[in-house]
Amino acid sequence: MKIFRLFGSLLLTLAALAGQGQVVTTQPSPFRDTAPVTLIFDATKGDAGLKDFTGDVFIYTGVVTESTTGVTWTHVKSPDFSVGDPSSKMTRSATNPNLYTITFTPR
């Protein structure tokens, strides 16, 4: 059973621009790390890899650091990249099935 698809480093794509516009936006913009922020993911933008997807969508969050030994993920919320954390599940819009949101306080 296909329960979900994870996307790596969704938070890191906040500034990513696609030919059709921004894939991820925030409310408010800009936001503070001590106040709730809502991420809005538009599945029709970017490469549209999740456009019309009907399963659950989760975010995978953490801090990516680069060193001489390679790239490391730290402060990761989800226990495993292949297992969706229920608190990281995005909510699909009732009026636009290609729009997903999640609200949390970064700190």
N, C-alpha and C positions, 0 to 999 in steps of 0.2 A: 504494500500500500504506500503510495507516494504521499507522505504527510507534509513535507515542507521542502523548501529550497533555502539554503543559507546564502547570504552574500557577505563575502569578506570585506571587511573594513568599510562598511557603509558610512560610518562617521567621517572617514577620511575622504569621502567623495563629496562632501558638502560644497567644496569650491569647484568641483568638476563641471565643466561646461560641455554640453553636447551640441551638435549642429542644430538641434531643435529646441535648445534651452536647457535649463538646469534640471537634472535628474532628481536631486534632493534639495529641498528648501527647508527653512526653519521658521517657526513662529515662537517667540518674536525673533526678529533679525535686526541687529545682532542679538545674541543671548549671553547671559551670565552663567557661570558654572554653578552658582548657588541657587538658581531659580529654575522652575520647570521650563522645559523646552519641548516643543513638538517637532519631530522630524516628519516631513511629508515626502513620500517617495512616489514619483510618477512613472509607472512601468511602461508608458508609451514613449518615454524619452531615452536618450542614450542609444544603446544597441537594441533596446526593447526586448531584451531576453526574457522578461517575465510578463510581457504583454499578454493579456487574456488568460494568464495562469489561474487555476482555480483552487490550488492547494494553499496551505498555510505558508506565510512568509515571516521569517525571523531576521533580526539584525544580529550581527556578530561584532561586538565592540571590544576595544582594547587600545593600548598604546603601542605603536610600532617604533622600535628603536633600531638604529643601524650601528654596527660596530665592526671592528676588524674581523670578528668571528662570524659575522653574518647579521641577518635580520631577526629580531626577537620580538614576540608579542608579550606584553606585560599588562597587568591589571585587566585581564580578560574576564568578562562576566559569565559567559556561557561555559559549561564544563567541558565541552568538546565541540569542534567545528561541525561534526556530523550529527550532533544531537541538539535539537531546538530547545532552548530554555524557555519555559512558559512565560516568564517575565519579559522575554525579548520578542514575543510574538507581536507582529504589527496588526493593526485593525484595518480591514478592507472597508472602503467607503460604500455606504448603501446606495449612493446615487451614481458613483463612478467606480466600477470594479477594478480599474487599473490604478487607483489611488489608494495608498496605504499610509497610515500614520501610527506613531508611537510617541508617548509623552513620558519624560523622565527628568530627573534632576541630575546633571552630569557629576556633581561632586558627591 
